[in-house]
Structures are given as structure tokens and as C-alpha cells.
Amino acid sequence: MAATGIVTLGSPPAAATTCTGGTSSDFNGDGVTDTVIADPDATVNGVKNAGLVRVVLGGGKGVSEISQATPGMNATPETSDHFGFSRTSYDADGDGCTDLVVGTPFEDVAQSGKQLVDAGAVYVIHGSPTGIGAGSTIEGYTQTQLDPTTSTEAYDWFGYTVRAGTTSTNKPYLVVGVPGEDVTVDGKTHVDAGCIEYVQGTTVVPVNEDDPGVPGTVEGNDRFGYSVGGTNRYFAVGSPGEAIGDQEFAGGVAIFSHTLSGGLPTPLVGIDQDTAGIGGVPETGDGFGTSISMTNYRPSDQTYNSDAILAIGIPGEDVGTAADAGSVEVVRVQPSGTVTQVTSFDAGSTDVEGNPVPGDFMGQRVTIANTDTSVVTSAANIRLAVGVPGKDTATVKDAGAIQVFRPLDTAIGANDRLLTRGSGLPGTATARDYVGMALASGTTNLYVGVPFSKAADSSKGTLYVLPWTDADGTTSTGTKTYLPGQDGLPDAGEAFGTVG
């Protein structure tokens, strides 16, 4: 992998007056939302599992395909790179067009005559008034190229997760997870302790659990940076391998403010299932923080979204005798760093649809959204979707499901809804579809990918886009289905529909 030279991701270029912006996913700046659909297992130029990303421009303006073969990428598709494994978007350069960030954590990097296997890379593909892809300005980074104070090493998985946005002071930020990073403390190297790379304006800094104030203790297999989530005021980092006491892989989450202090984002608090007020008990293999998602929260005594709501997936949680049934924790984060539990639940909670079943892995993916950030936050405008990829239907094993909740309801089971293919979602459930492994959301829509679909009519994968109001059963607007071979999409795919 060869990458271009370093640029400051947040530096403003000459104004692009034809970009109007206005949405968080608008790569050609026309004010219409665009849709990003990845296929990290795609074959590119005959190379298996090289991976690609497709951008469907809103308003019927076409489909762009982006891969390591895209002109200007300065990279080469290689077997099992899995370009598109992670993705996020933001206006990195302030020109009004959204820019796409693509993580390729399994990229092998050539350095000093050696091939550093799965070192990882991240690419920033800039949007423009003419679209995105071929002709775009593209920057590619190894960890060292992004942050010269660090080393690029084999099995770092740089880019395993990425999260971007704009701070409350209108500075673009980017968080890159490096869960395979080895961290040396007092002469001892802790394998796969993990770190993140944090970018805000001209600040580019690595953060791990040995940095001042950062919650947790550096240990092997913590995998700090395995998951990330954020808003304009806060971001969170999951460490599902964190040992709590003598419970290995129990998991934890660290929460930060974007306010820089001593050159670092400000650590606020760390939470796990041993934290006072947090539901459950830390147990080996729980994986607290395997998935996380964060959205804005406006208290009734504020005129802005001063707080945040954080959803945490715990897919390895045992419920009674049901091993790996899974559970979810939802907390409120305040500027002081105070964290208050909003709800904690599993399939055995009162009135929640379904029952705890071994291997359901509830919480493998979570996505939470505030559907109206202009008003005081209430149960009416916070929605949570939870992936249950091991869920069986009455006749199909591991078909998977999505469960939609209103997490601010007094009773979590009062308004939940279980969606499976053929019941709430289009299509036909087939074995090992693992619905719930690909989830994302915005203020209006819930995005449900089925990249492992086995159904004859969607064997290359599919993506469902449904309004939140449809997802929770209050409207029946209808679901938009994206399939290879339709709507201008090439009729090709291996894991089409990967989102989140």
C-alpha cells in the first residue's frame, strides 16, 4: 500500500461555491441525501475480498463505485484487504460537500522491505459538485502517515472503526480505532491493548489507556478502539476485551469530551458492569462495548443539546442459563462526566418481545438516533435499534432480527417491535442471514443491511432503508430496498449491504 502525503484534514480549501451542503451525507453538495453501501468482500479487478464502496447519489443522479482501483487512490486492490470494512462521513475540508472516510484494517503495508500484515489504512475521499470517486481528491494514510509519532505495525488493524463529525465549535473531527495496537508500559508490551487516533483541526494524537486521565488499565487483549461513537460534544470508545477484576473480556467503555486539554481530548469517565448504577455483573466473555452508538440529548433546562445518550451492546451476556443471549445498556452523559443509567434490558425484561435464547447475541450491533434535535429530548424522539443476529424464526435458524425500542419509555417493553425478514422487513428469512449484523441510522431513517443474505432474490446482499416511524410501527410509508442490478447498481456483490 502506498499513501499520499499528509494533509491537515480540517484545513479549508478555496471555497467551492456550488456546494450547498445541508445534510450529513451529501457528497455532491446538492442538498439531497446520498446513501453509502459497502461490500468489503467484493471482488475488484479479479481480486477476491478486495472490497469496495458504492455511493448512491440522491435524486437519481447515479451511482459511484469507489475501491482501491479508483483513479487517484494510489493503492492496489489485494486479496482480503476488505476496503470498506468501516466507513464514516463528514465535511473534512469545509467546502459544503460531504467527504467519505473508508477504513481498510486488513491492508498489508510494505515498509523497510517487510510486509506488515493487517497493519491497516484509512482513506479520505473528498466529495465535489460533480460527485465522488474518480476525479475526487483522495488521501490515503497508514497510522504513521496520519500520526508521525506512532509506528505502523503488523496486525494493528488501523481503521477497524472510524467515526467523524463536527464539534460544537464547528471543527471537523475524526476518530480512528486501532484495536490491535500493542502498547508498551514500563518496559512491558501489552499485545492488542489498542488505541485510537484522534484528529481535530491541526491536532493529531494517539490515545490509549496509559494516557493521563484515560479510564482503564493497559492490558493485553483490551482492544481499546474496537468500537467508537460520537456527537458534536462527546465521543466514546469501546474495549470489549477489557478485564474487570478476574473476569476476562468483560468489557468497558471510555467517554471523552472533544475539548482539548494538554493536547488530548478530555477523558470524562469510564463505565463497565462493575460501575455503580450500571446494570448487570461483569462476567468473562460479556463483551460490554462490542458495539456502541451515541446521539444528542437536550435536557428540559437547556436550549441546546448539552448531553448525550449512549447505547452499549453486550452480546456475550448470559441471561439466566441462556449463554450469549445478549443485552443492552443505555446511559445519559452530562458535561460534568456524570453518567446515569437510562435503561438496561435483555430479551427477558418485562414485556420485551421474545425470550432469552442461547446464541442470539442481542446487542452485537446497536444504533441510536435523536429524530428531532431542535426540541427537548423525550421518549417521542429517541429511537434505538438493536441487532439480534443469532435469532431464529419459527422455522429458520440464525435468520436474525432487529428489535426497535423507545429507550426513554418508563417501561422498555411497552413499545418495542421485533422485525425479521417477512415480518416488518421485506424479503424472506433464510438460514444464516444474520440480520442485525449491519445497522446504521440518521434522524429520519434506519438502515438495515443483510450482507449475508441466502435468499435467492438477494444472494449478493441487500439494504433496507425504512423511516424510523415505520420501524416503530407508527406509520407505513414503505421501505426502500437496494439490490445489486437495480436502481443503477451493478449486478455484482459478495456482502452488499454492509452499513454501520
N, C-alpha and C positions, 0 to 999 in steps of 0.2 A: 504494500500500500504506500503510495506517495501522496503527501498532502501539500496544500498550498501554504504560503506564508501566513503568519499570524496577522490578524487584523483585530481591531477593537470592535467587538460585536455590537456595542451600543453606540458607535460613533455615527453621527448624522452625515449622510452624503448630501450632494446637491439636491434640492427639493424636486421631487417628482410630482409636478402639479396635476398630473392626470390620475393619480391615485386618490380615491376619496375615502377609503377605509370605512369604518363604521361597524364592522363585525369582527369577531375574534378569529375568523377563518375565511379570509378574503384575499387570495393570493394575487389576483389581478386588480384589486382595488376598485371594483365597480359597485361596491355596496351590497353585493349579493353573496350569501354564504356558500362556500365551497366545501366539498367533502373529501376527506383523506381516507383512502382504503389501502392497507398494506397487504402484501403477500410475501412474507420473509422466507418462504420455502420455494419461491418461484424459480424456474429455470431461466437464465438470462444468457443469450448467445450460446446456448448449448450447455451451459454450466449449471449443474443442479444445485438447488438450495442457495443460489447466489442472492436472491431476494430483490424485490422492487416495491415501489410505492406508486399508486395511481391517485391523481387528484382530479375529481370530477368538478369542473367549474360550474357554478350555479347559473341558472338562466339558459341552460342548453348551449353553453359556449365551448363545449368539447372536453376531452379527457387528456390529461398529460401523464406520461409514464416516466418515472424517474428511477434510475438504477445506477450502479457504478459504471455502466456503459454510456451514460448520458454525457454528451459533449461538455467539456468544461469541468467534469468531475475529477479528473486527474487521478483516477483509480481504475482498477481492473476487477471485473466480477470473478470471484473464486468460489470453489466448492465450499458450501456450508458457511459462507460469510453471514448469511441471514440479514442482509441490508433491509431495514425497515422493522427490525425486531422491536424497536421502541421509536416513538415519534412524538413531537410536540410542535407547537407553533406560536409565534409572537412577531411583533414588528421590531426586529432587531435593530434596524438602521433608521427608523423613524420616517420612512418615506410614504407611509399610508398603505402600503401593500404588505400583507402578512408574509412572513418568511417561515419556511419549514425546516425543522431540525430532525435529523434522522440518526438514530443510534445503530451501530453495527458492532455489537460487543464481541462477535466471534471473528472479527477481522484479524488475520495474521499480519504482523508488521515486520518488515525487513529492517534490521539495524545491526551495523557493525559486522556484516557477514552472517548474521544469525537470523532465523525466522522465529519471531516471538509469537507463538501460537495463542490465539484468542486474546491478544492484547487489547483489541478494540479500537474503534474510531467513531467519530461523530462528524456529520456533515451539516452545513447550513446552506440551504438552497433558497436564494432570495426571490421573492415574488416581484412582478413587474406589471405595468399596464398591459403588456402583451401576453401575460400568463406566467407559468413557472415550468422549469425543466430545461430543455435545450435552449440555449441563449441566456439562461439565468447566470448571475454571479454566484459562484459556488465556492465555499471554503471547506476544506477538509482538515481534521485535526486528530492526531494521536494525543494521548494525555500530555506528553512532554511538549508537543507543539502548541497545545492550548495553554499549558502552565509549565514554563521552563524550570520551575523549582522542583518538578517531580520527575520520576523516571517511568518510561514505558516498559512494561514487563509482561511476560507471558502469563496468560490466564487472569489478567486484571479484570476483564470484562468491562472496560471503559465504554460507557454508553448503554449499559444494561437497562437503565431507566433514564429518562430525560423529562424535565418539566421547565416550562418557560412562561413568562408573562411580563407584566409591568408593575412596578412597585407603586405605592401610594404617592410617591414623589415623581412619578412618570419616568422612572428609569427602567429600561429593559433588564430582565434578569434571566439567567439560565442555571439550572441545577442538573448536573450530570452524575449519575450513580456509577460508582466503581466498586462493586461489592467483592471483587476478587483481589483487591489491593492488599498486599502484605504490609503490615505496619510494625516497625521496629521501635521498641521502648526499652531503655536501659540495657541495650545490647541484645535483647531477645526479640526475635522476629515472630510475629503472630500471623500465621498464614490465613488468608481470606478474612482478615479483620474488617476490611472495607473502608471506603472513604467516599466523599463526594468532591466534585469540583464545582465551586460557586463563582458565577460571573455576574457582576453588576457594574455597568459602565466600564471604567478602566480597571476595576478590581477583578482579579482572577486569583482565587485562593483555594487550596485544598483544605478540607475539614475532615477530621476523624475524631474518635472518642478520646484521644490523648490531648486534644487542644483545650485551652483554658475554658472551663465552664460547660463544656460539652458533656451531656449526660452519658453515663455508661462507663465501662472499663474496657480497654482494648484486650480482646481475647481472640484466639483462633476461631474461625468459622462464625464470627458475629454477622458478617455480610452486611455491615452498615452501608446503606446506599442501594439495597436490593429493591426498595420501593421509595418513591418520592411523591409528594403532593404539595400544592401551594395556592395561595391567594396573593392579593396585592400587598398584604401586610405580614403574612407568615408563610413558612413552609415547614414541612415535616419530612423526616427521614426514617424509614423502617429498617430494623435489624432483626429479621426473623430468626437468625441463628444465635441471638443473644442468650447466654446462660443466666438464669435468675436463681441465685443460690446454687444448688447442685442439680438444677433442672436444665439439662442441655436443650438448646433450640426452643426454649420457651418463648423468646422474642421480646422486643421492646421498640419504642418509637421515641425519637427526639424531636422537639419542636423549637423552631427558631423564629426570630423576627428578622426582617430584611434590613433593619437598622444596623449599620456597620459600626463596630466598636473594636478598636485595636486592629483594624484591618480585616476582621472576621464578622460574619453575620452574628447577631446576638443570640446565644443559646438561652432559651426560656425555661424549659422543663423537659424531663424525660418521664415516660409512663410505661408501665407494664402491668401484668395482672397481680403484682405484689404491691402496687401503688394504692394508697388509701383512697377509697371511693370508687375504684375501678372494679368491675365485675369479674368473677372467676378467680381461679387459683393458678399460678404458673406451674405448668407441667411439661415434662420432656416431650418435645415434638409438637407443641401447640402452634408455633409459628405466628405468634402475635406480631402483626405488622407485615405479613406476607404481601398484603395489598393495603393501600391507604388512598384516601381521596379527601380533599378539603374544599370547602366553599365558604363564601362570605356570610356573616351574621350581623344583623343590625339590632341592637337592644332597643327597648322602648324609650330609654332615656338619652338616646343618641340620634344625631341627624345624619349619621353615616355608618358604614359597615365597619365598626371598630373591632369586632370579634370574628371568630371563625368557628365553623363546625367541621370536625374531623371524624371520618368514618374509618374504622380499622377492621380488616378481615383477619380472622383467626381460624383458618381452615383445618388445622390439625387438632382442634379442641375435641376432646372426648365428652359426650353428653350421656351421663349415666354409663351404661355398658356399650353405648354406640361409639366405637372408636372412629376418630376423624369425621365425626358428623359435622363439626364446624360451628362457628358462632361469629357474632359481630359486636363490636363496641363502638359507641358514638359519643363524642365528648365535645364540649364547648371550650374554646380557648379565648382567654381575655388578655388585654395588653400587658397586664401585670405578670403574666405567666401562669395565672390560676387556671386550672383545668377542672371542669365539672362534668361528671357523667350525665349525659342526656338519656341514654338507654343502653342496655346490654341484653342481647337476646340470642336465642337459637331456635331450632325447629320445635323444641319442647316448650317454649314460652306460651303463656296463656293466649289462646285463640289464634296463634300463628298457624297458617296453613301447613299441613304436612306433619311429619313426625321425625325425630332424630333417627337417622339410619346410618350404619357404618359406611364410611367411604363416600358420603355425599360431598364433603369438603365445602360446606357453606362458608362463604367469605373468601374463596380463592381469588375472586375479583370483587371490588366494590367501586361504585361511583356515586357521588352525591352532588346535588345541584340546588342552588337557590334560583327559583324560577322568576323572582322579581326582587332585585337588589335595591330598588328605589323606595321600598316601603319597609316598615318594621317587620322583622322576621317572625313568622308564626308557623304553625302546623300547615297552614294553607299554601306556603311557598317553599318548603324544603322537601325534596324527594330523594330517596335512596334506592338504588338498585343493587342487588346482591346476587352474585353468581353462585349457583349450586351445580357445578359441572358433573358430579357423580350421581345426580338424581335419576332414579329410574321412574319411568311411567308404569302404568299397569301392565304393559306388555313388552316394554323396551328397556334394556339395561343401559345405564350410563348415557341416556339421551340428554340429560342436563336440563337445567331450568334457570329462569331469572325470577327473583322474588322482589317485588316493589313495595316499599314501605314509606309511611309518613313518620319519620323518626321523632318529631316533636309531639306526636299524639300522646295523650296521657297513657293510653293502652296501646302498645306496639302492634298487637294483633287485631286492632279494631278495623283497620282499613288496608291490611296487606293483601297482595294479589300474587298468585303463583302463575307464571307464564311458561308454557312449553310450546314446542312446535306443534301446531294443530290445535292449540288451546291458548289463545291470546297472542300467539305469534303465527305468522304464515308457515306453510310447509308441513312436512310430515316427519315426525320423530323417528329416527333410526338409531340403532345401537352405536354407542361410542361417538355420538355427535359432540358431546361435552359442551352443550350450550351453557354459557356462563363463563367461558374462558376468555371471551373478548367483549369488553364493556367500556363504553365512554358516554359522556353526556355533556350537554350545554344547558343554557337556560330554558330552551324550548324543547329539545329533542333528547331521546335516549337512543343510543346506537348499540345494537346487539349484533355482533359478528358470530358466524358459525363457520370458522375456517376449516373445521374437521368434519364437515357435513358428509354423510354417507348416502344421502338421498339421491336417487337417480337424476332428479331435475336440478341438483345443486352440488354435484360431487366435487366441483372445483372450489367450493366455498360460497358463502353468501353474506350479505349485510342487510339487516333490517333497521330502518330509521322510523321510529314512532314518536309522536308527541308525548310528552310526559302525561298529559291529560288523558291520552288513550291508554298509556301504560298503567295508570291507576284506575282506569275504568270510568272516568267521569265524562269522556267524550268518545266518539267513534269516527274520528277524522279519517283514519286509514293509515296503514303502514306502507312506506316506500321500500321496495325491495331492489337491491343492487345485485346483479348476477353477471358473471362473465358472458359475453356475447350479446348483452342487451345495453341499451342507452349509450352506445358508443364505446363500451368497454370491450377490449379484445377477448375473444373466446379462449382464454387460457388461464390456468391457475392451479396452484397446489394447496395454498392455505389462504385463499382470497377471503377478505372479510376481517382480517386482524386489525383491531382497533383497541384503544385504551393504553 
